[in-house]
Amino acid sequence: MTGTKRGGSFYDVPQLVERYLGHRHSGASSPNHVMEEPAFLEELGEVTGLRVLDLGCGDAAIAQVLLDAGCRSYLGLDGSAAMVEAANAALCGTAGRVEMVDIEDFSAPPSSFDLVVSRLAFHYVEDIEPVLVALRGCLSPGGRIVFTVVHPVLTSHDSGGREKRTSWVVDDYFLQGPREREWMGGTVTWFHRTIEDYVVALTRSGFSLSSLRECAPCEDRFAGDADELARRRRVPLFLLLSGMRA
């Protein structure tokens, strides 16, 4: 078993990045594909002409979608060397680029971007408010942020089972802080916050809340697997928030 990892460094464990990407891009069996991604894409809306920043971009799978939709530029940041290598290989020959930077260390001049996105990365950050304040500062007037995290129902407690789940134990829900768990063959630290905590952090950082979604499963993405659709309707796995620079 690997040692405890958090943030981007977790994905630099040998074989782990391949295991994770195989899971994330596994089609109808991936909760990312059937729940988080459709909600995220719907929330993005029109991106033509926008300068996009992607924090914790991973392999930058969303980059080509944004570029094809007409965004003006795409910059992805990630703290994992393995993810940055995979992302830059995928973006070779495009207008997108990726740099190795930890989320907590991000800074940029005012009005550098029009849209900030982050998919399933902020639960690796211990103190999210300074990050959100920095993001507000780099956005143009009227700029937006759209991000997803692992749902607080999941980050609150790890019951330890690895079988396919149809229910989830919720414990210490109102206690913010680190939660260590076994995941993808390694030990990872996620930082638990309630839904209310995320909303307060967003608004206190200078954003007006535009949308809050819990990423219900998209029936069209299950390839007719009614049993899997029914299972995914039982427990929320993702939380999405979007906000506009106030």
DODO-935571 format. One line per 3 residues: their letters; for each residue z, x, y of N, C-alpha, C, O. Coordinates in nm, 3 decimals, padded with zeros to 5 digits. Last residue first. Layout:
# residues N
a> Z,X,Y,Z,X,Y,Z,X,Y,Z,X,Y; ...;
# end
This chain:
# residues 246
arm> -00.810,-01.881,03.896,-00.763,-01.978,03.997,-00.773,-01.918,04.137,-00.738,-01.984,04.235; -01.053,-01.846,03.660,-00.978,-01.771,03.761,-00.940,-01.864,03.876,-01.027,-01.919,03.944; -01.006,-02.073,03.392,-01.087,-02.025,03.503,-00.998,-01.951,03.602,-00.883,-01.988,03.624;
gsl> -00.978,-02.066,03.033,-00.926,-02.082,03.167,-01.023,-02.029,03.271,-01.110,-01.948,03.240; -00.913,-02.171,02.700,-01.006,-02.121,02.801,-00.948,-02.151,02.938,-00.876,-02.250,02.956; -00.800,-02.113,02.370,-00.769,-02.145,02.509,-00.881,-02.094,02.598,-00.937,-01.987,02.574;
llf> -00.752,-02.201,02.035,-00.846,-02.158,02.138,-00.797,-02.204,02.274,-00.758,-02.319,02.292; -00.613,-02.112,01.727,-00.588,-02.174,01.857,-00.687,-02.115,01.957,-00.706,-01.993,01.963; -00.640,-02.170,01.374,-00.677,-02.101,01.496,-00.640,-02.184,01.619,-00.635,-02.307,01.615;
lpv> -00.554,-02.327,01.162,-00.557,-02.182,01.144,-00.581,-02.105,01.274,-00.545,-01.988,01.283; -00.376,-02.612,01.060,-00.449,-02.545,01.168,-00.441,-02.394,01.150,-00.333,-02.339,01.127; -00.427,-02.769,00.747,-00.344,-02.676,00.823,-00.427,-02.614,00.936,-00.538,-02.568,00.911;
rrr> -00.609,-02.956,00.636,-00.466,-02.973,00.617,-00.381,-02.890,00.713,-00.275,-02.935,00.757; -00.877,-02.911,00.639,-00.827,-03.014,00.731,-00.675,-03.027,00.726,-00.618,-03.102,00.805; -00.928,-02.739,00.436,-00.922,-02.683,00.571,-00.875,-02.786,00.674,-00.837,-02.748,00.785;
ral> -00.938,-02.918,00.220,-00.832,-02.817,00.228,-00.817,-02.765,00.371,-00.706,-02.748,00.420; -01.173,-03.061,00.275,-01.044,-03.131,00.272,-00.928,-03.034,00.284,-00.829,-03.065,00.351; -01.358,-02.851,00.248,-01.344,-02.921,00.376,-01.210,-02.992,00.383,-01.140,-02.985,00.485;
eda> -01.329,-02.797,-00.022,-01.291,-02.695,00.075,-01.274,-02.757,00.214,-01.184,-02.718,00.288; -01.426,-03.040,-00.128,-01.289,-02.997,-00.158,-01.241,-02.892,-00.056,-01.127,-02.898,-00.011; -01.693,-03.052,-00.042,-01.597,-03.151,00.008,-01.453,-03.108,-00.016,-01.366,-03.135,00.067;
dga> -01.936,-02.863,00.036,-01.814,-02.842,-00.042,-01.703,-02.932,00.012,-01.628,-02.892,00.102; -02.169,-02.868,00.189,-02.143,-02.977,00.095,-02.019,-02.964,00.011,-01.997,-03.046,-00.078; -02.151,-02.648,00.360,-02.253,-02.649,00.255,-02.224,-02.753,00.147,-02.250,-02.731,00.029;
frd> -01.987,-02.648,00.579,-01.925,-02.632,00.447,-02.022,-02.639,00.330,-01.981,-02.636,00.214; -02.070,-02.704,00.835,-02.072,-02.564,00.792,-02.018,-02.542,00.650,-02.004,-02.428,00.607; -02.037,-02.964,00.912,-02.174,-02.919,00.885,-02.179,-02.778,00.827,-02.283,-02.737,00.775;
ecp> -01.766,-02.992,00.981,-01.815,-03.042,00.851,-01.951,-02.987,00.814,-01.979,-02.964,00.696; -01.556,-02.767,01.105,-01.686,-02.825,01.136,-01.755,-02.864,01.005,-01.796,-02.777,00.928; -01.201,-02.806,01.144,-01.318,-02.763,01.066,-01.444,-02.841,01.103,-01.440,-02.961,01.127;
ace> -01.060,-02.756,01.472,-01.074,-02.837,01.351,-01.201,-02.797,01.276,-01.299,-02.757,01.339; -00.940,-02.595,01.684,-01.050,-02.550,01.598,-01.055,-02.624,01.464,-01.053,-02.563,01.358; -00.768,-02.665,01.878,-00.710,-02.611,01.755,-00.813,-02.593,01.645,-00.779,-02.579,01.528;
rls> -00.787,-02.599,02.231,-00.843,-02.655,02.108,-00.776,-02.589,01.988,-00.734,-02.473,01.994; -00.786,-02.650,02.567,-00.701,-02.607,02.457,-00.752,-02.677,02.332,-00.759,-02.800,02.327; -00.928,-02.564,02.883,-00.939,-02.627,02.752,-00.837,-02.567,02.656,-00.806,-02.448,02.663;
sls> -00.851,-02.467,03.132,-00.971,-02.552,03.121,-00.974,-02.628,02.990,-01.019,-02.743,02.986; -00.592,-02.374,03.340,-00.628,-02.407,03.202,-00.745,-02.504,03.200,-00.739,-02.612,03.260; -00.639,-02.123,03.576,-00.619,-02.266,03.555,-00.670,-02.300,03.415,-00.779,-02.258,03.377;
fgs> -00.470,-01.809,03.604,-00.581,-01.889,03.552,-00.542,-02.037,03.554,-00.425,-02.072,03.534; -00.260,-01.638,03.665,-00.357,-01.671,03.769,-00.480,-01.743,03.720,-00.583,-01.741,03.787; -00.061,-01.601,03.487,-00.143,-01.483,03.518,-00.254,-01.514,03.617,-00.335,-01.427,03.649;
rtl> 00.045,-01.843,03.436,00.125,-01.755,03.519,00.047,-01.629,03.560,00.084,-01.561,03.655; -00.149,-01.944,03.261,-00.138,-02.001,03.396,-00.058,-01.911,03.490,-00.088,-01.902,03.609; -00.107,-01.778,03.033,-00.238,-01.791,03.096,-00.226,-01.839,03.240,-00.286,-01.781,03.331;
avv> 00.162,-01.816,02.970,00.114,-01.682,03.002,-00.020,-01.688,03.076,-00.043,-01.613,03.170; 00.160,-02.092,02.914,00.239,-02.041,03.026,00.189,-01.903,03.068,00.176,-01.875,03.187; -00.002,-02.094,02.684,-00.042,-02.168,02.803,00.030,-02.115,02.926,-00.031,-02.095,03.031;
yde> 00.152,-01.938,02.506,00.017,-01.895,02.544,-00.028,-01.965,02.672,-00.086,-01.901,02.760; 00.386,-02.094,02.486,00.392,-01.957,02.537,00.255,-01.909,02.583,00.244,-01.846,02.689; 00.287,-02.328,02.364,00.338,-02.333,02.501,00.343,-02.194,02.563,00.309,-02.177,02.680;
itr> 00.235,-02.228,02.110,00.124,-02.276,02.192,00.165,-02.279,02.338,00.090,-02.238,02.426; 00.443,-01.934,02.068,00.413,-02.075,02.052,00.289,-02.110,02.134,00.244,-02.031,02.217; 00.374,-01.618,01.916,00.403,-01.698,02.035,00.374,-01.843,02.003,00.289,-01.872,01.919;
hfw> 00.410,-01.317,01.736,00.415,-01.463,01.737,00.449,-01.517,01.875,00.540,-01.469,01.941; 00.205,-01.058,01.668,00.309,-01.101,01.760,00.302,-01.252,01.776,00.203,-01.308,01.823; 00.165,-00.892,01.357,00.116,-00.989,01.454,00.233,-01.029,01.542,00.347,-01.034,01.496;
tvt> 00.115,-00.605,01.179,00.210,-00.671,01.268,00.134,-00.762,01.362,00.049,-00.716,01.438; 00.039,-00.550,00.830,-00.001,-00.565,00.969,00.111,-00.630,01.049,00.194,-00.702,00.992; -00.045,-00.370,00.553,00.068,-00.431,00.622,00.037,-00.431,00.771,00.012,-00.326,00.830;
ggm> -00.324,-00.455,00.335,-00.244,-00.366,00.418,-00.127,-00.441,00.476,-00.110,-00.561,00.453; -00.482,-00.640,00.208,-00.447,-00.519,00.135,-00.369,-00.418,00.215,-00.347,-00.306,00.168; -00.501,-00.851,00.386,-00.621,-00.774,00.356,-00.590,-00.642,00.286,-00.662,-00.543,00.302;
wer> -00.158,-00.832,00.450,-00.285,-00.899,00.482,-00.400,-00.804,00.457,-00.398,-00.689,00.502; 00.181,-00.888,00.478,00.078,-00.827,00.394,-00.052,-00.904,00.415,-00.056,-01.026,00.400; 00.348,-00.863,00.799,00.300,-00.935,00.681,00.198,-00.852,00.604,00.137,-00.759,00.657;
erp> 00.577,-00.902,01.065,00.509,-00.811,00.973,00.469,-00.888,00.848,00.547,-00.968,00.796; 00.586,-01.015,01.379,00.594,-01.065,01.242,00.512,-00.971,01.154,00.390,-00.962,01.169; 00.751,-00.983,01.694,00.666,-00.930,01.588,00.692,-00.997,01.454,00.806,-01.030,01.421;
gql> 00.801,-01.283,01.905,00.819,-01.145,01.861,00.732,-01.107,01.744,00.649,-01.185,01.699; 00.994,-01.578,01.980,00.882,-01.488,02.004,00.909,-01.352,01.943,01.024,-01.310,01.930; 01.101,-01.849,01.822,01.144,-01.711,01.840,01.021,-01.622,01.856,00.952,-01.592,01.758;
fyd> 01.024,-02.098,01.748,01.049,-02.076,01.890,01.101,-01.935,01.921,01.141,-01.907,02.034; 00.999,-02.079,01.467,00.882,-02.107,01.550,00.905,-02.071,01.697,00.815,-02.020,01.762; 01.133,-02.014,01.233,01.158,-01.935,01.354,01.046,-01.956,01.457,01.004,-01.862,01.524;
dvv> 00.864,-02.141,01.032,01.003,-02.100,01.046,01.017,-02.011,01.169,00.923,-01.940,01.205; 00.664,-02.327,00.821,00.687,-02.292,00.961,00.835,-02.260,00.977,00.921,-02.340,00.941; 00.450,-02.287,00.548,00.589,-02.292,00.591,00.598,-02.247,00.736,00.546,-02.141,00.772;
wst> 00.171,-02.489,00.469,00.223,-02.366,00.529,00.367,-02.387,00.573,00.402,-02.492,00.628; -00.077,-02.592,00.222,00.032,-02.618,00.317,00.084,-02.484,00.367,00.047,-02.378,00.315; -00.263,-02.503,00.055,-00.289,-02.636,00.109,-00.178,-02.677,00.205,-00.183,-02.785,00.263;
rke> -00.410,-02.184,-00.017,-00.300,-02.267,00.030,-00.348,-02.405,00.075,-00.459,-02.420,00.127; -00.489,-01.979,-00.285,-00.543,-02.071,-00.185,-00.435,-02.172,-00.147,-00.377,-02.237,-00.234; -00.240,-01.715,-00.314,-00.330,-01.815,-00.368,-00.385,-01.902,-00.255,-00.334,-01.899,-00.143;
rgg> -00.049,-01.554,-00.214,-00.186,-01.513,-00.190,-00.287,-01.613,-00.246,-00.407,-01.596,-00.228; 00.264,-01.599,-00.047,00.169,-01.637,-00.151,00.028,-01.595,-00.116,-00.011,-01.599,00.001; 00.427,-01.541,00.174,00.401,-01.438,00.075,00.301,-01.473,-00.032,00.254,-01.383,-00.102;
sdh> 00.489,-01.686,00.394,00.560,-01.722,00.272,00.526,-01.630,00.156,00.589,-01.638,00.050; 00.543,-01.593,00.711,00.457,-01.558,00.598,00.534,-01.586,00.469,00.632,-01.518,00.439; 00.550,-01.753,01.030,00.616,-01.721,00.903,00.512,-01.689,00.796,00.405,-01.750,00.793;
stl> 00.409,-01.778,01.270,00.554,-01.797,01.270,00.621,-01.744,01.144,00.734,-01.695,01.149; 00.136,-01.763,01.245,00.206,-01.640,01.282,00.357,-01.654,01.275,00.428,-01.553,01.274; 00.070,-02.028,01.176,00.054,-01.921,01.079,00.134,-01.797,01.115,00.192,-01.732,01.028;
vph> 00.130,-02.171,01.404,00.183,-02.219,01.276,00.178,-02.108,01.172,00.268,-02.095,01.090; -00.026,-02.038,01.599,00.118,-02.011,01.588,00.184,-02.067,01.462,00.286,-02.013,01.419; -00.342,-01.923,01.475,-00.257,-02.034,01.519,-00.109,-02.000,01.502,-00.071,-01.940,01.402;
vvt> -00.485,-01.633,01.606,-00.433,-01.698,01.486,-00.332,-01.804,01.531,-00.247,-01.777,01.615; -00.685,-01.708,01.897,-00.581,-01.632,01.827,-00.551,-01.703,01.696,-00.587,-01.819,01.677; -00.951,-01.682,02.135,-00.889,-01.744,02.019,-00.785,-01.649,01.962,-00.794,-01.527,01.976;
fvi> -01.059,-01.740,02.474,-01.007,-01.657,02.366,-00.949,-01.742,02.254,-00.906,-01.855,02.274; -01.228,-01.707,02.769,-01.222,-01.790,02.648,-01.171,-01.701,02.536,-01.232,-01.599,02.505; -01.228,-01.713,03.120,-01.182,-01.646,02.999,-01.180,-01.748,02.886,-01.135,-01.861,02.905;
rgg> -01.449,-01.694,03.408,-01.378,-01.764,03.300,-01.329,-01.667,03.193,-01.381,-01.557,03.177; -01.479,-01.693,03.770,-01.498,-01.638,03.637,-01.408,-01.704,03.534,-01.306,-01.763,03.568; -01.441,-01.767,04.029,-01.490,-01.870,03.938,-01.514,-01.820,03.797,-01.563,-01.895,03.712;
psl> -01.512,-01.441,04.136,-01.461,-01.574,04.172,-01.524,-01.682,04.084,-01.646,-01.686,04.068; -01.512,-01.214,03.850,-01.568,-01.262,03.976,-01.506,-01.397,04.010,-01.451,-01.462,03.921; -01.242,-01.027,03.704,-01.338,-01.137,03.704,-01.389,-01.169,03.844,-01.317,-01.153,03.942;
cgr> -01.041,-00.845,03.713,-01.176,-00.792,03.695,-01.283,-00.900,03.699,-01.403,-00.869,03.698; -00.806,-00.993,03.739,-00.846,-00.905,03.846,-00.988,-00.854,03.835,-01.051,-00.824,03.937; -00.786,-01.119,03.493,-00.813,-01.201,03.611,-00.864,-01.113,03.725,-00.954,-01.153,03.799;
lav> -00.726,-00.892,03.341,-00.852,-00.963,03.319,-00.887,-01.051,03.438,-01.003,-01.058,03.479; -00.474,-00.827,03.431,-00.582,-00.731,03.448,-00.718,-00.798,03.432,-00.814,-00.765,03.503; -00.338,-01.058,03.343,-00.343,-01.027,03.487,-00.458,-00.929,03.515,-00.531,-00.947,03.612;
lvp> -00.364,-01.028,03.067,-00.429,-01.140,03.134,-00.440,-01.118,03.284,-00.540,-01.155,03.346; -00.206,-00.796,03.031,-00.347,-00.797,02.992,-00.422,-00.908,03.065,-00.531,-00.886,03.118; 00.047,-00.883,03.114,-00.022,-00.777,03.189,-00.171,-00.769,03.156,-00.253,-00.738,03.243;
eid> 00.087,-01.089,02.904,00.069,-01.122,03.046,00.004,-01.010,03.127,-00.088,-01.038,03.204; 00.136,-00.996,02.646,00.002,-01.044,02.680,-00.019,-01.064,02.830,-00.132,-01.056,02.877; 00.277,-00.764,02.466,00.300,-00.825,02.597,00.165,-00.868,02.654,00.089,-00.785,02.704;
evy> 00.163,-00.701,02.212,00.305,-00.736,02.226,00.332,-00.810,02.356,00.404,-00.910,02.356; -00.123,-00.803,02.044,-00.071,-00.748,02.170,00.072,-00.795,02.192,00.099,-00.915,02.191; -00.233,-00.936,01.837,-00.195,-00.797,01.811,-00.127,-00.733,01.932,-00.078,-00.620,01.923;
hfa> -00.315,-01.172,01.939,-00.190,-01.176,01.862,-00.150,-01.036,01.812,-00.044,-01.021,01.752; -00.563,-01.116,02.053,-00.445,-01.114,02.139,-00.314,-01.124,02.063,-00.209,-01.088,02.117; -00.771,-01.146,01.864,-00.721,-01.012,01.896,-00.589,-01.015,01.971,-00.508,-00.923,01.954;
lrs> -00.959,-01.357,01.821,-00.861,-01.318,01.720,-00.811,-01.175,01.740,-00.809,-01.094,01.648; -01.183,-01.276,02.057,-01.172,-01.355,01.936,-01.072,-01.290,01.840,-01.097,-01.182,01.786; -01.244,-01.311,02.391,-01.165,-01.236,02.294,-01.144,-01.325,02.173,-01.092,-01.436,02.185;
vvl> -01.429,-01.277,02.695,-01.404,-01.343,02.566,-01.318,-01.251,02.480,-01.320,-01.129,02.496; -01.496,-01.335,03.030,-01.420,-01.254,02.934,-01.399,-01.336,02.808,-01.357,-01.452,02.815; -01.748,-01.339,03.269,-01.692,-01.407,03.152,-01.620,-01.305,03.065,-01.676,-01.201,03.030;
dfs> -01.816,-01.172,03.471,-01.817,-01.316,03.499,-01.752,-01.396,03.387,-01.705,-01.508,03.409; -01.693,-00.855,03.597,-01.742,-00.944,03.492,-01.735,-01.089,03.538,-01.661,-01.125,03.630; -01.603,-00.724,03.821,-01.689,-00.649,03.729,-01.755,-00.740,03.626,-01.861,-00.707,03.573;
spp> -01.428,-00.809,04.025,-01.561,-00.871,04.012,-01.657,-00.793,03.924,-01.778,-00.793,03.947; -01.248,-00.498,04.062,-01.265,-00.642,04.086,-01.410,-00.686,04.073,-01.502,-00.612,04.106; -01.273,-00.253,03.790,-01.272,-00.294,03.931,-01.288,-00.445,03.946,-01.335,-00.512,03.854;
asf> -01.051,-00.251,03.505,-01.186,-00.250,03.562,-01.177,-00.293,03.707,-01.084,-00.364,03.744; -00.875,-00.167,03.204,-00.876,-00.191,03.348,-01.021,-00.182,03.395,-01.103,-00.115,03.333; -00.685,-00.162,02.902,-00.804,-00.203,02.976,-00.779,-00.213,03.127,-00.674,-00.262,03.170;
dei> -00.480,-00.104,02.735,-00.518,00.001,02.830,-00.636,-00.039,02.917,-00.682,00.041,02.998; -00.449,-00.310,02.554,-00.341,-00.288,02.651,-00.378,-00.187,02.760,-00.316,-00.185,02.866; -00.673,-00.279,02.390,-00.665,-00.392,02.482,-00.563,-00.367,02.592,-00.587,-00.397,02.709;
dvm> -00.809,00.050,02.366,-00.708,-00.047,02.326,-00.698,-00.156,02.433,-00.713,-00.129,02.552; -01.146,00.136,02.322,-01.037,00.121,02.419,-00.938,00.020,02.362,-00.979,-00.086,02.316; -01.451,00.246,02.264,-01.322,00.246,02.197,-01.210,00.249,02.301,-01.183,00.354,02.361;
evr> -01.724,00.027,02.348,-01.644,00.147,02.370,-01.510,00.133,02.299,-01.462,00.022,02.276; -02.057,-00.089,02.317,-01.917,-00.100,02.277,-01.848,00.033,02.298,-01.904,00.139,02.271; -02.329,-00.281,02.456,-02.264,-00.155,02.420,-02.116,-00.180,02.392,-02.059,-00.279,02.437;
gat> -02.653,-00.440,02.479,-02.509,-00.440,02.459,-02.456,-00.302,02.425,-02.528,-00.218,02.373; -02.923,-00.449,02.482,-02.857,-00.425,02.611,-02.706,-00.423,02.599,-02.637,-00.405,02.700; -03.033,-00.269,02.184,-03.010,-00.388,02.265,-02.946,-00.349,02.398,-02.919,-00.232,02.423;
gcl> -03.043,-00.042,02.029,-03.169,-00.096,02.078,-03.155,-00.222,02.160,-03.256,-00.279,02.201; -02.763,-00.123,01.838,-02.861,-00.020,01.871,-02.993,-00.084,01.914,-03.047,-00.169,01.844; -02.572,-00.296,01.751,-02.627,-00.319,01.884,-02.731,-00.215,01.926,-02.781,-00.220,02.038;
aan> -02.487,-00.202,01.504,-02.550,-00.334,01.511,-02.621,-00.357,01.643,-02.720,-00.431,01.648; -02.374,00.040,01.582,-02.488,00.041,01.491,-02.563,-00.092,01.498,-02.686,-00.095,01.498; -02.163,-00.053,01.735,-02.270,00.020,01.801,-02.394,00.032,01.712,-02.506,00.034,01.762;
aae> -02.007,-00.174,01.531,-02.061,-00.253,01.642,-02.178,-00.181,01.708,-02.281,-00.243,01.735; -01.933,00.038,01.364,-02.012,-00.073,01.310,-02.079,-00.153,01.421,-02.195,-00.194,01.408; -01.786,00.191,01.551,-01.903,00.249,01.485,-01.994,00.139,01.430,-02.116,00.144,01.447;
vma> -01.582,00.012,01.612,-01.672,00.056,01.718,-01.800,00.115,01.658,-01.909,00.090,01.708; -01.454,-00.005,01.361,-01.518,-00.123,01.419,-01.618,-00.084,01.527,-01.727,-00.140,01.534; -01.359,00.257,01.335,-01.451,00.203,01.235,-01.525,00.081,01.289,-01.645,00.065,01.266;
asg> -01.185,00.281,01.551,-01.303,00.367,01.546,-01.406,00.312,01.448,-01.526,00.319,01.474; -01.038,00.021,01.725,-01.066,00.074,01.593,-01.194,00.157,01.594,-01.299,00.107,01.633; -01.008,-00.107,01.965,-00.924,00.009,01.939,-00.946,00.074,01.805,-00.879,00.172,01.774;
dlg> -01.286,-00.212,02.164,-01.204,-00.225,02.045,-01.128,-00.095,02.022,-01.176,00.013,02.056; -01.503,-00.396,02.373,-01.398,-00.295,02.363,-01.317,-00.320,02.236,-01.284,-00.434,02.204; -01.835,-00.455,02.483,-01.728,-00.480,02.387,-01.630,-00.364,02.386,-01.669,-00.248,02.398;
lys> -02.035,-00.592,02.722,-01.951,-00.475,02.694,-01.840,-00.517,02.600,-01.761,-00.604,02.633; -02.346,-00.709,02.814,-02.236,-00.726,02.717,-02.167,-00.592,02.699,-02.230,-00.492,02.666; -02.530,-00.885,03.068,-02.482,-00.763,03.004,-02.368,-00.798,02.910,-02.303,-00.901,02.924;
rcg> -02.641,-01.141,03.103,-02.695,-01.026,03.178,-02.655,-00.894,03.115,-02.735,-00.801,03.109; -02.732,-01.364,02.840,-02.630,-01.300,02.924,-02.688,-01.173,02.985,-02.772,-01.105,02.926; -02.914,-01.508,02.678,-02.951,-01.471,02.814,-02.843,-01.409,02.899,-02.859,-01.402,03.021;
adl> -02.883,-01.555,02.415,-02.864,-01.671,02.504,-02.885,-01.635,02.650,-02.876,-01.722,02.737; -02.900,-01.304,02.310,-03.013,-01.395,02.285,-03.006,-01.518,02.376,-03.108,-01.578,02.409; -02.647,-01.217,02.388,-02.767,-01.154,02.445,-02.889,-01.243,02.427,-02.971,-01.255,02.517;
lvq> -02.484,-01.381,02.229,-02.476,-01.388,02.375,-02.599,-01.328,02.441,-02.650,-01.383,02.538; -02.563,-01.299,01.972,-02.573,-01.439,02.010,-02.574,-01.454,02.162,-02.654,-01.528,02.218; -02.496,-01.031,01.979,-02.637,-01.068,01.973,-02.659,-01.213,02.008,-02.762,-01.249,02.067;
aia> -02.210,-01.052,01.994,-02.289,-00.990,02.100,-02.435,-01.034,02.097,-02.491,-01.071,02.200; -02.060,-01.138,01.784,-02.097,-01.239,01.883,-02.196,-01.183,01.985,-02.260,-01.260,02.056; -02.001,-00.910,01.641,-02.093,-01.007,01.581,-02.141,-01.110,01.683,-02.252,-01.162,01.670;
adg> -01.858,-00.673,01.686,-01.942,-00.732,01.793,-02.042,-00.831,01.739,-02.156,-00.835,01.785; -01.675,-00.593,01.508,-01.811,-00.545,01.484,-01.910,-00.607,01.581,-02.032,-00.594,01.563; -01.428,-00.612,01.757,-01.458,-00.591,01.615,-01.597,-00.534,01.598,-01.634,-00.438,01.665;
cgl> -01.343,-00.658,02.018,-01.472,-00.713,01.975,-01.502,-00.697,01.828,-01.593,-00.762,01.777; -01.131,-00.661,02.201,-01.105,-00.666,02.058,-01.228,-00.716,01.985,-01.219,-00.806,01.902; -01.302,-00.841,02.450,-01.185,-00.759,02.417,-01.149,-00.775,02.270,-01.139,-00.886,02.219;
dlv> -01.596,-00.838,02.612,-01.540,-00.885,02.485,-01.427,-00.791,02.445,-01.451,-00.675,02.410; -01.750,-00.947,02.904,-01.658,-00.850,02.847,-01.594,-00.911,02.724,-01.544,-01.024,02.729; -02.063,-01.010,03.052,-01.963,-01.050,02.954,-01.882,-00.929,02.908,-01.937,-00.823,02.877;
rlg> -02.223,-01.149,03.315,-02.175,-01.019,03.269,-02.053,-01.045,03.181,-01.952,-01.097,03.228; -02.478,-01.401,03.289,-02.338,-01.360,03.302,-02.315,-01.219,03.250,-02.378,-01.174,03.154; -02.732,-01.505,03.250,-02.707,-01.426,03.369,-02.566,-01.374,03.385,-02.536,-01.309,03.485;
tve> -02.623,-01.771,03.052,-02.739,-01.705,03.114,-02.698,-01.633,03.242,-02.638,-01.692,03.332; -02.439,-01.919,02.922,-02.402,-01.780,02.952,-02.515,-01.704,03.021,-02.502,-01.584,03.046; -02.301,-02.240,02.879,-02.413,-02.161,02.931,-02.365,-02.020,02.969,-02.266,-02.004,03.040;
gle> -02.041,-02.253,02.628,-02.139,-02.318,02.714,-02.248,-02.221,02.758,-02.283,-02.129,02.684; -01.800,-02.192,02.493,-01.865,-02.095,02.580,-01.960,-02.162,02.678,-01.960,-02.130,02.797; -01.732,-02.400,02.321,-01.655,-02.384,02.443,-01.724,-02.289,02.542,-01.707,-02.304,02.663;
elf> -01.905,-02.361,02.107,-01.915,-02.484,02.185,-01.845,-02.469,02.319,-01.893,-02.520,02.421; -01.810,-02.117,02.011,-01.945,-02.125,02.065,-01.963,-02.251,02.150,-02.030,-02.246,02.254; -01.550,-02.196,01.924,-01.569,-02.091,02.025,-01.706,-02.103,02.090,-01.717,-02.099,02.212;
ape> -01.603,-02.383,01.725,-01.527,-02.422,01.843,-01.549,-02.324,01.957,-01.564,-02.364,02.072; -01.745,-02.220,01.538,-01.810,-02.335,01.604,-01.736,-02.383,01.728,-01.800,-02.421,01.827; -01.541,-02.013,01.479,-01.669,-01.984,01.545,-01.734,-02.107,01.609,-01.776,-02.099,01.724;
emv> -01.317,-02.141,01.349,-01.305,-02.071,01.478,-01.438,-02.056,01.550,-01.447,-02.083,01.669; -01.441,-02.286,01.117,-01.344,-02.341,01.212,-01.348,-02.271,01.347,-01.380,-02.333,01.448; -01.622,-02.160,00.954,-01.620,-02.307,00.950,-01.526,-02.369,01.053,-01.530,-02.490,01.076;
hnp> -01.591,-01.884,01.000,-01.724,-01.946,01.006,-01.717,-02.097,01.021,-01.797,-02.156,01.094; -01.319,-01.841,00.958,-01.381,-01.803,01.085,-01.513,-01.877,01.105,-01.542,-01.926,01.214; -01.281,-01.908,00.693,-01.231,-02.000,00.796,-01.286,-01.967,00.935,-01.297,-02.056,01.020;
ssa> -01.534,-01.870,00.457,-01.463,-01.802,00.565,-01.412,-01.904,00.667,-01.492,-01.979,00.723; -01.690,-02.006,00.284,-01.556,-01.973,00.237,-01.473,-01.903,00.343,-01.355,-01.877,00.322; -01.938,-02.028,00.409,-01.853,-02.147,00.401,-01.712,-02.118,00.353,-01.622,-02.198,00.379;
gsh> -01.953,-01.683,00.498,-02.011,-01.817,00.501,-01.907,-01.926,00.489,-01.801,-01.919,00.551; -01.829,-01.437,00.520,-01.857,-01.489,00.386,-01.904,-01.634,00.385,-01.895,-01.702,00.282; -01.739,-01.268,00.720,-01.878,-01.310,00.721,-01.921,-01.370,00.587,-02.036,-01.354,00.545;
rhg> -01.474,-01.207,00.661,-01.505,-01.280,00.784,-01.646,-01.336,00.784,-01.670,-01.442,00.842; -01.491,-01.061,00.420,-01.422,-01.190,00.424,-01.467,-01.272,00.544,-01.496,-01.391,00.532; -01.627,-00.834,00.505,-01.681,-00.915,00.395,-01.620,-01.053,00.393,-01.689,-01.152,00.366;
lyr> -01.449,-00.741,00.695,-01.579,-00.791,00.740,-01.646,-00.874,00.631,-01.715,-00.972,00.660; -01.232,-00.665,00.523,-01.216,-00.765,00.628,-01.350,-00.824,00.670,-01.363,-00.946,00.678; -01.346,-00.469,00.360,-01.286,-00.587,00.300,-01.275,-00.700,00.402,-01.305,-00.816,00.372;
evl> -01.421,-00.280,00.550,-01.524,-00.343,00.467,-01.472,-00.472,00.405,-01.543,-00.572,00.398; -01.170,-00.211,00.650,-01.267,-00.273,00.741,-01.377,-00.342,00.661,-01.423,-00.450,00.699; -01.047,-00.095,00.426,-00.997,-00.221,00.478,-01.099,-00.289,00.568,-01.114,-00.411,00.563;
qpv> -01.144,00.153,00.342,-01.187,00.033,00.268,-01.142,-00.098,00.332,-01.194,-00.204,00.297; -00.887,00.320,00.522,-01.004,00.327,00.434,-01.021,00.200,00.352,-00.924,00.146,00.298; -00.790,00.182,00.832,-00.746,00.215,00.697,-00.868,00.215,00.604,-00.946,00.120,00.607;
dyf> -00.871,00.086,01.069,-00.920,00.217,01.034,-00.866,00.266,00.899,-00.894,00.378,00.858; -00.747,-00.147,01.136,-00.878,-00.157,01.072,-00.940,-00.022,01.040,-01.052,-00.017,00.988; -00.518,-00.072,01.271,-00.504,-00.135,01.139,-00.637,-00.131,01.063,-00.639,-00.114,00.941;
sgg> -00.595,00.005,01.524,-00.575,00.110,01.423,-00.561,00.053,01.283,-00.589,00.123,01.185; -00.599,-00.225,01.687,-00.723,-00.174,01.631,-00.704,-00.074,01.519,-00.787,-00.067,01.429; -00.283,-00.372,01.593,-00.395,-00.350,01.682,-00.514,-00.292,01.609,-00.529,-00.307,01.488;
rkt> -00.088,-00.194,01.354,-00.109,-00.305,01.445,-00.224,-00.270,01.537,-00.257,-00.154,01.557; 00.043,-00.118,01.032,-00.054,-00.095,01.136,-00.058,-00.216,01.227,-00.034,-00.329,01.182; 00.248,00.032,00.792,00.234,-00.072,00.892,00.136,-00.030,01.001,00.146,00.080,01.056;
gtm> 00.061,00.193,00.524,00.173,00.177,00.614,00.145,00.068,00.717,00.033,00.019,00.727; -00.079,00.048,00.220,-00.085,00.125,00.343,00.038,00.103,00.427,00.112,00.006,00.407; 00.000,00.084,-00.120,00.000,00.000,00.000,00.000,00.088,00.125,00.070,00.189,00.132;
# end
